[in-house]
Amino acid sequence: MKQLLNIKKENDDLGKQVSNLVNILPKITYIKYGIALLLFACNFTIQAQDLEYSNGKKYTLGDISVSGNTTFSEQTIITYSGLRKGKEMTIPGEDISNAIKKLWNSKLFSDIEVYITKTEGNIAYLQIRLSDLPKLNELKINGVKKGKKESIIRENKLTKGVKVTENLITTTKNFLTKKYRKDGFFNTKIHINTIDVKDSIQTARVNMVLNIDKGEKVKIKNITFSGNTILSDKKLRKSMKSTKKINRIRLLKRSKFIDSAYQADLGHIIDAYKENGYRDARILSDSIITNNDKTISLKIDVNEGEQYTFGDITFIGNTVYTNDQLKRLLRINKGDTYNGILLQKRIADDTKPDAFDITNQYQNNGYLFSSINPVEVSADNNVIDLEIRISEGKPAYFNSVTVVGNDKTNDHVIYREIRTRPGQLYSKANVVRTVRELGQLGFFDAQEITPNFNNPNPVEGTIDMEYSVKETGSSQIELQGGYGGGGFIGTLGLSFNNFSIKDIFKKEAYKPIPMGDGQKLALRLQASRFFQTYSFSFSEPWLGGKRPVQFSTSISHTKQFLFNPQTRNADKSRSFNITGITFGLAKRLSVPDDYFTLSQAISYQRYDLNNYNTGLFTFGDGYSNNLSYTIGLSRNNTSVDPIFPTGGSSFAITGKFSLPYSLFNGVDYDALDAEREANDNIRTDITSSPLDVADASTRIAEIDQEKFSWLEFYKVKFSGEWYTQLAKNLVLRPKVEFGFLGAYNNARGIIPFERFYLGGDGLGNFSLDGREVIQLRGYPNQSLSDQDGGTIYNKFSLELRYPITLKASAKIYALGFLEGGASYNSFRDFNPFSINRSAGLGIRIFMPAFGLLGIDFGHGFDPLPGQTQKHGWETHFIIGQQF
């Protein structure tokens, strides 16, 4: 006789019902000799065979056997069930129920049955019959492209061999339905079928067919409101940030329906009322109407309530700050229209870590454990009296400050930038500033820098600070090609931005180069048929290791060959060589604030001309010396990521000055200028003999050689740019630039070097004569200045940026731009409103190994100098250059 003590379970989340049914078995009397009572409840079937009892009976367990379709060993199943030979228990009773519950909770089996196979006196022999849950054998996905299938398998863990449970099927359906609805496929339907595999293998296996019917994207044709009289439909629709009706001219917000975004936007509608004093406003109902053209319309019924104003606002619990000080932070007065959103932002603005609010005022001065809660104490006559209850707590101090995640960068490079120190009073502003400084180093993924607050102890007033960083490749290879200067130009550059010069002689430090001390080392080679440039630069950001004083030096050499118009090749016998060296110091200031940097540099360039006669220089054989001093003041407080700043600004003003040689060298430049003018008249006079013209030209070259043997000039430049986040991830960047090259002595004149060349992609193809190439997209390179360059330029640009991805491996953002600028030869010609205008689109890709790459399509709205038709479209390809 076999007595069934528990029967099959169809749903693995109903174990409790199994226990209850087993427990009531002693209360049911079954008819002897084969009469069976079938009971159906909660998808369970309980059967009894040839057993008569009305109460449970105590037995001692004999042998326990296991049968059924399972790959687990008998001993494993018995051990896991908790049943053991020799155990005394009541049958039926709690012990059997608990054993079955344990087996169900393992989620490894599809059905479980426990039988009494026989009894001998008070000894009962049990059999556990069960079947394994089937494993996934093959998966077929229909309804999506091949490239999307792998992500579906990965996200839902539908790998071969996984146990196929009802929970797996249900969660897969829910996940995919939500996923596609989020993308605007509101009518998505997911069907999953399983088919048993029949073969010689005993393991239970199934094939799964996953059918995905996304349907068409559902767009919103219209959004209408009822019950609103205070705020118009237009204003309410505007308050919905992500749910928009169809508008053909809107580019940044789509009209697809996403339920989660819609639910959030219903809350934004209420926020719009709260901002206008209607704190009791609520959504009475909302409905989705399906239109015949496969679009939907949204109808929202609101109850606006009545308008409230602020009444008395009192502060309770404040001892650190006076009521007047807190009122100045709150900036809300009695009688103002009630605005619950504004009130919360003035207390704690979660959208801005450095917001000017009461919470930050406390937290920036050590009160990490403070809490500020506004409580409405009265709302009589629609006037709300508030108590702002403050629990200040103890001042908090940093107990320990650590950094994790830096495998290459040495600790001292990081710790010298950290604004939080052990034993220092807690300051949220210092934590935010530390994150910014670590991001600006360029050694870490700025999006992954995380400040972790560990072990906060309000009683002791301490907290442990941990900064988690993720290192990125900080060295770059520059490979650049282009056409300019009369031929193809190739560039090879190596830039090591986290170099360690002290380990340069340590063999074990080359992995592949010595790294970790935050120094920068750059080598650059640029060449074409017509010129060659070699440069080396090195900088140490903390000279001496104790102060943020940057030391930098650079050495360069350029050789330019004269273009032969007959052979259209370079004449190697005629050259113009430039050799230069620069030493600089830049010190971070503390006044007015520590975003300011004062930089100074001494530089020397030697210009040698060897039979190099062009229209740019009046002497073809000779030299010029350029000894100059540069001083600059800059302020940069742009937000964390230097590749994609979302806030802050950057300003710089620099002046470059040579010595005023004409004040002390004893040369009468007025006389030289008069002599030069006289010789120039002879040279241009058609009645002059060839011999006189030759002598005049020779004398002019001699005069110019004397005038420019030591260059005398001053140069002033200014640039400023701002970053403003208009919406999430949408950043506006205006920028202005100005430059002026002048002379101390008008008789000596403005030098033919150091000039501005405007137009094009901004890439300095070669450093001939120390020129500065100013980018203005939409026009050919250097096309908006005279052949000899300009002495004045101004430029204005407006750029709108949107990130596609900001991952460490590749940061990509799209941009649109408006630009305008011009260069001039003197202040007599200067007109800041007469500019060359352009507009266009572009994309930037930053990869740590190669720097910034990009392409721009610019449209020039104005003609080039000497032309009458607008220039039109120009394509610019960018490598290793950031605007």
LOGUSE-35754 format. One record per residue (C-alpha): x, y, z. Coordinates in steps of 0.1 Angstrom, whole numbers, m for minus. Example, Ala and Ser with C-alpha at 12.3 -4.5 7.8 and 13.67 -1.06 7.14 Angstrom:
LOGUSE-35754
SITE      u      v      w
SITE    123    m45     78
SITE    137    m11     71
//
This chain:
LOGUSE-35754
SITE      u      v      w
SITE      0      0      0
SITE     13     34    m10
SITE      0     64      8
SITE      5     98     m9
SITE     13    125     17
SITE     17    155     m6
SITE     10    160    m42
SITE     21    180    m71
SITE     28    218    m71
SITE     20    237   m102
SITE     33    271    m91
SITE     65    274    m71
SITE     53    305    m52
SITE     25    286    m34
SITE     45    267     m9
SITE     25    281     20
SITE     m7    266      6
SITE     10    232      4
SITE     19    234     41
SITE    m17    242     50
SITE    m32    214     30
SITE     m8    188     44
SITE    m16    200     79
SITE    m53    194     75
SITE    m49    158     62
SITE    m55    142     97
SITE    m89    159     98
SITE   m101    142     66
SITE   m115    107     67
SITE   m110     88     36
SITE   m132     58     26
SITE   m115     24     28
SITE   m108      0     m1
SITE   m101     24    m30
SITE   m127     52    m26
SITE   m109     84    m33
SITE   m117    120    m25
SITE   m103    145    m50
SITE    m97    180    m37
SITE    m88    209    m60
SITE    m75    241    m44
SITE    m49    266    m54
SITE    m37    245    m83
SITE    m30    215    m60
SITE    m44    180    m63
SITE    m44    159    m32
SITE    m51    121    m36
SITE    m52     92    m11
SITE    m51     55    m17
SITE    m62     27      6
SITE    m57     47     38
SITE    m79     52     68
SITE    m71     76     95
SITE    m85    105    113
SITE    m55    117    132
SITE    m17    118    126
SITE      3     90    141
SITE     38     90    154
SITE     63     69    134
SITE    100     64    133
SITE    114     68     98
SITE    129     38     82
SITE    146     40     48
SITE    139     70     25
SITE    141     65    m12
SITE    141     90    m41
SITE    125     85    m76
SITE    116    105   m106
SITE    134    125   m133
SITE    163    142   m115
SITE    200    145   m119
SITE    206    151    m82
SITE    218    122    m61
SITE    195    105    m37
SITE    216    114     m7
SITE    217    151    m17
SITE    179    153    m19
SITE    173    135     14
SITE    199    157     32
SITE    184    189     18
SITE    149    179     28
SITE    158    176     64
SITE    144    141     67
SITE    167    113     81
SITE    164     77     90
SITE    155     71    127
SITE    138    104    132
SITE    106    103    151
SITE     77    123    136
SITE     40    126    132
SITE     27    115     98
SITE     10    135     83
SITE     25    165    101
SITE     48    196    102
SITE     80    176     95
SITE     67    164     61
SITE     53    198     53
SITE     87    215     61
SITE    106    190     40
SITE     84    197     10
SITE     87    234     16
SITE    125    232     16
SITE    125    213    m17
SITE    102    238    m33
SITE    122    268    m21
SITE    153    254    m38
SITE    136    263    m71
SITE    151    233    m87
SITE    121    210    m92
SITE     88    212   m111
SITE     68    188    m89
SITE     73    170    m56
SITE     54    140    m41
SITE     60    122     m8
SITE     47     87     m3
SITE     45     62     26
SITE     55     30      7
SITE     49      7     37
SITE     47      6     75
SITE     60    m20     99
SITE     46    m13    133
SITE     57     22    142
SITE     83     23    114
SITE     74     42     82
SITE     92     40     49
SITE     91     71     27
SITE     96     78    m10
SITE    103    113    m24
SITE     92    115    m61
SITE    102    146    m79
SITE    112    160   m113
SITE    139    186   m121
SITE    129    219   m136
SITE    138    218   m173
SITE    169    235   m185
SITE    170    257   m216
SITE    182    238   m246
SITE    177    262   m275
SITE    163    297   m278
SITE    148    312   m309
SITE    140    349   m309
SITE    116    363   m335
SITE    107    399   m342
SITE    140    418   m337
SITE    172    423   m357
SITE    200    399   m353
SITE    222    425   m336
SITE    197    430   m308
SITE    193    393   m299
SITE    226    391   m279
SITE    216    419   m256
SITE    182    403   m250
SITE    199    370   m240
SITE    224    388   m218
SITE    199    411   m201
SITE    174    384   m193
SITE    200    356   m186
SITE    185    333   m212
SITE    217    314   m217
SITE    218    277   m225
SITE    214    255   m194
SITE    195    280   m173
SITE    166    266   m153
SITE    133    276   m170
SITE    109    286   m143
SITE     76    305   m144
SITE     94    334   m127
SITE    120    335   m155
SITE     93    335   m182
SITE     73    362   m163
SITE    102    385   m157
SITE    114    382   m193
SITE     80    392   m205
SITE     78    422   m181
SITE    113    434   m189
SITE    109    433   m226
SITE     75    450   m225
SITE     88    478   m203
SITE    120    481   m225
SITE    101    486   m257
SITE     74    508   m242
SITE    102    530   m230
SITE    113    534   m266
SITE     78    544   m276
SITE     63    510   m286
SITE     33    512   m264
SITE     15    482   m280
SITE     44    458   m275
SITE     33    421   m271
SITE     56    394   m259
SITE     48    357   m263
SITE     70    329   m249
SITE     64    292   m257
SITE     83    262   m244
SITE     86    228   m261
SITE     98    197   m243
SITE    129    181   m259
SITE    124    144   m265
SITE    156    125   m270
SITE    178     99   m253
SITE    192    124   m227
SITE    174    119   m194
SITE    178    155   m183
SITE    146    176   m186
SITE    152    202   m213
SITE    130    226   m233
SITE    134    247   m264
SITE    121    282   m260
SITE    105    304   m287
SITE    104    341   m278
SITE     81    361   m301
SITE     84    399   m299
SITE     58    421   m316
SITE     68    457   m309
SITE     41    471   m331
SITE     45    507   m343
SITE     57    536   m323
SITE     28    554   m307
SITE     29    591   m310
SITE      9    617   m291
SITE    m14    637   m314
SITE    m28    660   m288
SITE    m27    668   m250
SITE    m58    685   m236
SITE    m68    696   m201
SITE   m100    701   m184
SITE   m107    719   m151
SITE    m79    744   m156
SITE    m87    781   m155
SITE    m55    795   m138
SITE    m29    779   m160
SITE    m35    775   m197
SITE    m32    743   m217
SITE     m1    757   m233
SITE     16    763   m199
SITE      6    729   m186
SITE     19    712   m217
SITE     52    731   m213
SITE     55    719   m178
SITE     55    683   m191
SITE     93    678   m197
SITE     92    645   m217
SITE     57    641   m229
SITE     51    662   m260
SITE     25    662   m287
SITE     35    660   m324
SITE     54    691   m336
SITE     73    688   m369
SITE     97    716   m361
SITE    108    704   m327
SITE    141    685   m328
SITE    151    678   m292
SITE    119    663   m278
SITE    101    635   m295
SITE     64    629   m293
SITE     65    592   m286
SITE     45    580   m256
SITE     65    565   m228
SITE     44    556   m198
SITE     71    561   m171
SITE     79    596   m185
SITE     42    604   m187
SITE     36    594   m150
SITE     66    617   m140
SITE     51    645   m161
SITE     18    643   m143
SITE     38    652   m112
SITE     54    681   m131
SITE     20    694   m138
SITE     13    695   m100
SITE     47    712    m95
SITE     37    739   m120
SITE      7    747    m98
SITE     27    746    m66
SITE     51    771    m81
SITE     21    795    m86
SITE      7    790    m51
SITE    m18    763    m58
SITE     m5    737    m33
SITE    m37    716    m33
SITE    m38    711    m70
SITE    m42    675    m81
SITE    m49    652   m111
SITE    m85    640   m109
SITE    m82    616   m138
SITE    m62    610   m170
SITE    m71    589   m200
SITE    m55    577   m232
SITE    m76    579   m263
SITE    m66    558   m293
SITE    m71    576   m326
SITE    m79    562   m360
SITE    m45    572   m374
SITE    m26    550   m349
SITE    m18    579   m326
SITE    m31    586   m292
SITE    m44    617   m274
SITE    m41    624   m237
SITE    m69    640   m217
SITE    m61    652   m182
SITE    m86    665   m157
SITE    m72    687   m130
SITE    m85    704    m98
SITE    m66    736    m93
SITE    m77    744    m58
SITE    m71    778    m43
SITE    m40    800    m42
SITE    m20    803    m10
SITE      5    829      2
SITE     34    826     27
SITE     26    838     62
SITE     50    839     92
SITE     82    819     88
SITE     99    811    120
SITE    131    791    126
SITE    134    767    155
SITE    165    749    168
SITE    191    772    152
SITE    220    783    173
SITE    248    785    148
SITE    231    810    125
SITE    207    838    135
SITE    172    841    122
SITE    183    871    100
SITE    211    851     84
SITE    188    822     76
SITE    162    845     62
SITE    188    860     38
SITE    195    824     26
SITE    158    816     23
SITE    149    847      4
SITE    111    842     10
SITE     90    869     26
SITE     56    871     42
SITE     30    878     16
SITE     48    861    m13
SITE     28    837    m34
SITE     33    802    m19
SITE     58    782    m39
SITE     65    748    m24
SITE     91    739    m51
SITE    111    771    m45
SITE    108    766     m7
SITE    124    731    m10
SITE    152    744    m33
SITE    160    772     m9
SITE    163    747     19
SITE    181    719     m1
SITE    185    721    m38
SITE    192    685    m49
SITE    199    696    m85
SITE    230    717    m77
SITE    257    704    m53
SITE    270    739    m48
SITE    236    757    m45
SITE    231    787    m23
SITE    207    771      2
SITE    204    766     40
SITE    215    730     39
SITE    247    738     21
SITE    254    767     45
SITE    253    742     73
SITE    272    714     55
SITE    299    738     42
SITE    307    747     78
SITE    309    712     93
SITE    273    703    102
SITE    271    672     81
SITE    245    656    105
SITE    222    686    104
SITE    186    683     92
SITE    162    711     81
SITE    125    703     78
SITE     98    729     69
SITE     65    722     88
SITE     32    739     80
SITE     16    750    113
SITE    m13    769    100
SITE    m32    774     67
SITE    m60    797     78
SITE    m74    819     51
SITE    m51    805     25
SITE    m21    819     44
SITE      5    793     53
SITE     26    798     85
SITE     58    778     85
SITE     82    765    111
SITE    116    755     98
SITE    128    731    123
SITE    165    726    124
SITE    185    699    141
SITE    221    711    139
SITE    239    681    154
SITE    275    680    162
SITE    301    694    138
SITE    317    666    118
SITE    354    661    112
SITE    371    640     86
SITE    386    609    103
SITE    404    594     74
SITE    406    604     37
SITE    415    577     12
SITE    415    571    m26
SITE    408    539    m43
SITE    411    529    m80
SITE    444    545    m89
SITE    467    518   m102
SITE    491    540   m122
SITE    489    575   m107
SITE    509    579    m76
SITE    491    587    m44
SITE    509    620    m38
SITE    497    633    m72
SITE    461    628    m60
SITE    464    638    m24
SITE    479    672    m33
SITE    447    680    m52
SITE    424    669    m24
SITE    407    697     m4
SITE    396    675     25
SITE    421    665     51
SITE    420    642     82
SITE    411    662    112
SITE    396    690     91
SITE    361    703     96
SITE    337    687     71
SITE    328    709     41
SITE    305    698     13
SITE    320    726     m9
SITE    355    711     m4
SITE    342    676    m14
SITE    326    690    m46
SITE    358    710    m53
SITE    379    679    m48
SITE    359    659    m74
SITE    363    688    m98
SITE    401    690    m93
SITE    405    652    m98
SITE    385    654   m130
SITE    406    683   m143
SITE    438    663   m139
SITE    428    643   m170
SITE    441    610   m156
SITE    407    597   m145
SITE    373    593   m161
SITE    355    624   m148
SITE    321    608   m150
SITE    332    580   m126
SITE    348    600    m98
SITE    326    592    m67
SITE    329    606    m32
SITE    319    579     m7
SITE    309    588     29
SITE    319    559     51
SITE    313    552     88
SITE    294    584     97
SITE    293    587    134
SITE    269    615    147
SITE    278    607    183
SITE    316    612    178
SITE    311    637    150
SITE    334    619    125
SITE    332    606     90
SITE    356    586     67
SITE    360    600     32
SITE    368    578      3
SITE    372    590    m33
SITE    367    563    m59
SITE    384    569    m93
SITE    388    550   m125
SITE    419    556   m145
SITE    419    563   m182
SITE    447    563   m208
SITE    464    596   m203
SITE    490    593   m231
SITE    482    602   m266
SITE    494    595   m301
SITE    488    623   m326
SITE    486    613   m362
SITE    475    642   m384
SITE    474    646   m422
SITE    463    675   m443
SITE    470    698   m472
SITE    486    732   m465
SITE    517    753   m470
SITE    519    741   m506
SITE    518    703   m500
SITE    508    674   m479
SITE    516    678   m442
SITE    521    649   m419
SITE    523    650   m381
SITE    535    624   m356
SITE    532    634   m319
SITE    536    615   m287
SITE    522    631   m256
SITE    527    615   m221
SITE    504    633   m198
SITE    511    614   m166
SITE    549    611   m169
SITE    574    604   m142
SITE    608    618   m150
SITE    624    605   m118
SITE    619    569   m130
SITE    634    575   m164
SITE    665    554   m156
SITE    645    526   m138
SITE    641    497   m162
SITE    612    482   m142
SITE    592    515   m146
SITE    588    511   m183
SITE    552    498   m186
SITE    556    509   m214
SITE    569    543   m201
SITE    575    557   m166
SITE    542    570   m153
SITE    524    583   m123
SITE    539    616   m112
SITE    515    639   m132
SITE    542    654   m154
SITE    538    660   m191
SITE    563    652   m218
SITE    556    657   m255
SITE    575    650   m286
SITE    563    662   m320
SITE    575    659   m356
SITE    558    677   m385
SITE    570    675   m420
SITE    562    681   m457
SITE    581    688   m488
SITE    584    724   m478
SITE    591    724   m441
SITE    601    704   m411
SITE    593    710   m374
SITE    607    693   m343
SITE    596    702   m308
SITE    600    689   m273
SITE    582    701   m242
SITE    581    692   m205
SITE    561    704   m176
SITE    560    697   m139
SITE    527    709   m123
SITE    540    711    m87
SITE    575    724    m88
SITE    592    713    m55
SITE    561    692    m46
SITE    548    717    m20
SITE    530    744    m40
SITE    509    743    m72
SITE    536    761    m92
SITE    539    747   m127
SITE    573    747   m144
SITE    574    742   m181
SITE    600    743   m209
SITE    600    737   m246
SITE    625    736   m274
SITE    616    737   m311
SITE    633    740   m345
SITE    616    747   m378
SITE    631    747   m413
SITE    612    762   m441
SITE    622    757   m478
SITE    614    782   m505
SITE    588    772   m531
SITE    601    771   m567
SITE    572    781   m590
SITE    589    767   m620
SITE    596    732   m607
SITE    567    734   m582
SITE    589    719   m556
SITE    610    730   m526
SITE    643    747   m532
SITE    665    731   m505
SITE    693    757   m511
SITE    670    785   m498
SITE    657    782   m463
SITE    642    800   m434
SITE    651    785   m400
SITE    635    792   m366
SITE    650    779   m334
SITE    633    786   m301
SITE    634    779   m264
SITE    609    788   m236
SITE    609    786   m198
SITE    577    793   m179
SITE    562    794   m144
SITE    525    794   m136
SITE    513    799   m100
SITE    478    792    m87
SITE    466    822    m67
SITE    445    824    m36
SITE    432    859    m42
SITE    406    868    m54
SITE    400    830    m53
SITE    420    799    m61
SITE    406    794    m96
SITE    430    822   m107
SITE    464    814   m122
SITE    492    838   m129
SITE    516    826   m156
SITE    549    840   m167
SITE    574    829   m194
SITE    606    840   m210
SITE    611    829   m246
SITE    638    833   m273
SITE    635    826   m310
SITE    662    830   m336
SITE    650    836   m372
SITE    677    828   m399
SITE    671    835   m436
SITE    693    820   m462
SITE    686    834   m496
SITE    649    833   m487
SITE    633    862   m506
SITE    595    865   m504
SITE    570    893   m502
SITE    568    888   m465
SITE    604    899   m457
SITE    623    927   m474
SITE    656    910   m466
SITE    664    875   m479
SITE    697    870   m461
SITE    699    879   m424
SITE    685    871   m390
SITE    661    883   m364
SITE    661    878   m326
SITE    630    876   m306
SITE    635    878   m268
SITE    601    883   m251
SITE    584    881   m217
SITE    548    868   m215
SITE    525    873   m185
SITE    490    860   m183
SITE    461    860   m158
SITE    435    833   m162
SITE    405    819   m143
SITE    390    785   m150
SITE    362    771   m129
SITE    346    748   m155
SITE    329    718   m142
SITE    344    683   m136
SITE    349    669   m171
SITE    375    689   m191
SITE    363    672   m223
SITE    326    680   m219
SITE    322    708   m193
SITE    286    715   m183
SITE    291    746   m162
SITE    315    773   m152
SITE    336    796   m172
SITE    372    802   m184
SITE    389    836   m190
SITE    424    845   m200
SITE    442    877   m207
SITE    478    876   m218
SITE    504    902   m227
SITE    537    894   m246
SITE    564    921   m246
SITE    598    926   m260
SITE    623    950   m247
SITE    619    986   m260
SITE    652    986   m278
SITE    645   1019   m296
SITE    647   1037   m262
SITE    683   1028   m255
SITE    701   1015   m287
SITE    708   1050   m300
SITE    694   1043   m335
SITE    675   1072   m352
SITE    645   1052   m365
SITE    629   1084   m379
SITE    659   1089   m401
SITE    660   1053   m411
SITE    623   1054   m419
SITE    628   1086   m440
SITE    657   1069   m458
SITE    637   1038   m464
SITE    608   1058   m479
SITE    632   1077   m502
SITE    647   1044   m515
SITE    612   1029   m519
SITE    603   1059   m541
SITE    634   1053   m562
SITE    624   1016   m565
SITE    589   1024   m577
SITE    598   1053   m599
SITE    596   1041   m635
SITE    623   1067   m645
SITE    649   1051   m622
SITE    676   1032   m638
SITE    679    994   m631
SITE    711   1001   m612
SITE    695   1027   m590
SITE    665   1003   m583
SITE    689    975   m574
SITE    708    998   m550
SITE    676   1011   m535
SITE    663    975   m529
SITE    696    965   m513
SITE    695    995   m490
SITE    658    988   m480
SITE    668    953   m471
SITE    697    966   m450
SITE    675    991   m433
SITE    649    964   m425
SITE    676    940   m413
SITE    688    967   m389
SITE    652    975   m378
SITE    643    938   m372
SITE    676    924   m359
SITE    660    925   m325
SITE    622    924   m326
SITE    604    951   m308
SITE    567    947   m302
SITE    539    940   m277
SITE    509    917   m281
SITE    477    915   m261
SITE    451    888   m262
SITE    418    880   m244
SITE    395    851   m245
SITE    365    841   m225
SITE    340    813   m226
SITE    310    802   m206
SITE    292    769   m202
SITE    255    768   m193
SITE    234    737   m190
SITE    201    746   m207
SITE    186    712   m201
SITE    198    678   m191
SITE    230    672   m211
SITE    223    702   m235
SITE    251    727   m230
SITE    255    762   m245
SITE    290    776   m249
SITE    295    813   m260
SITE    331    824   m266
SITE    347    857   m274
SITE    383    864   m285
SITE    404    894   m292
SITE    441    900   m302
SITE    462    930   m309
SITE    499    933   m321
SITE    514    967   m316
SITE    547    986   m318
SITE    564   1009   m292
SITE    579   1031   m319
SITE    558   1039   m350
SITE    589   1048   m370
SITE    602   1013   m364
SITE    569    998   m373
SITE    550    966   m366
SITE    571    935   m370
SITE    564    910   m398
SITE    563    881   m373
SITE    538    870   m345
SITE    508    879   m366
SITE    472    865   m367
SITE    459    844   m395
SITE    421    839   m394
SITE    400    812   m410
SITE    396    774   m413
SITE    400    746   m389
SITE    425    764   m365
SITE    452    738   m370
SITE    486    755   m370
SITE    501    736   m400
SITE    535    751   m394
SITE    550    776   m370
SITE    567    797   m396
SITE    574    833   m383
SITE    556    826   m350
SITE    522    831   m365
SITE    490    824   m346
SITE    463    805   m366
SITE    428    814   m354
SITE    400    790   m362
SITE    368    802   m380
SITE    349    774   m396
SITE    331    777   m429
SITE    361    793   m447
SITE    394    779   m460
SITE    425    779   m438
SITE    440    814   m431
SITE    418    829   m459
SITE    404    858   m439
SITE    437    876   m434
SITE    461    893   m457
SITE    491    873   m470
SITE    512    889   m443
SITE    487    883   m416
SITE    466    907   m395
SITE    477    927   m365
SITE    442    928   m349
SITE    415    902   m348
SITE    382    895   m330
SITE    360    865   m330
SITE    326    855   m316
SITE    312    820   m314
SITE    281    803   m300
SITE    282    765   m297
SITE    254    741   m286
SITE    266    707   m275
SITE    249    675   m268
SITE    266    643   m256
SITE    260    610   m273
SITE    282    590   m248
SITE    305    601   m221
SITE    321    567   m214
SITE    358    565   m206
SITE    366    545   m237
SITE    352    571   m260
SITE    334    604   m253
SITE    313    616   m282
SITE    292    647   m285
SITE    274    665   m314
SITE    275    703   m318
SITE    260    731   m337
SITE    277    764   m341
SITE    274    801   m351
SITE    307    820   m356
SITE    318    854   m368
SITE    352    871   m369
SITE    376    893   m389
SITE    412    904   m389
SITE    425    939   m395
SITE    458    956   m403
SITE    453    987   m381
SITE    428   1003   m358
SITE    417   1026   m386
SITE    402    995   m403
SITE    389    979   m371
SITE    351    974   m370
SITE    339    947   m345
SITE    306    945   m363
SITE    320    939   m398
SITE    327    902   m396
SITE    327    871   m416
SITE    298    849   m405
SITE    293    811   m406
SITE    272    783   m391
SITE    273    746   m392
SITE    272    712   m375
SITE    299    689   m362
SITE    308    660   m340
SITE    337    653   m316
SITE    351    620   m305
SITE    376    618   m277
SITE    396    587   m273
SITE    423    586   m246
SITE    450    572   m270
SITE    444    598   m298
SITE    429    628   m282
SITE    401    647   m298
SITE    389    638   m333
SITE    361    655   m352
SITE    346    668   m384
SITE    327    700   m390
SITE    305    711   m419
SITE    305    749   m419
SITE    287    773   m442
SITE    303    807   m448
SITE    277    834   m454
SITE    301    861   m466
SITE    325    863   m496
SITE    363    858   m492
SITE    384    889   m495
SITE    385    900   m531
SITE    353    880   m541
SITE    317    889   m543
SITE    298    856   m538
SITE    293    840   m504
SITE    318    812   m498
SITE    293    784   m490
SITE    301    751   m475
SITE    335    740   m462
SITE    344    707   m445
SITE    370    707   m417
SITE    385    675   m404
SITE    400    678   m369
SITE    426    656   m352
SITE    441    664   m319
SITE    425    698   m316
SITE    399    711   m292
SITE    379    743   m298
//
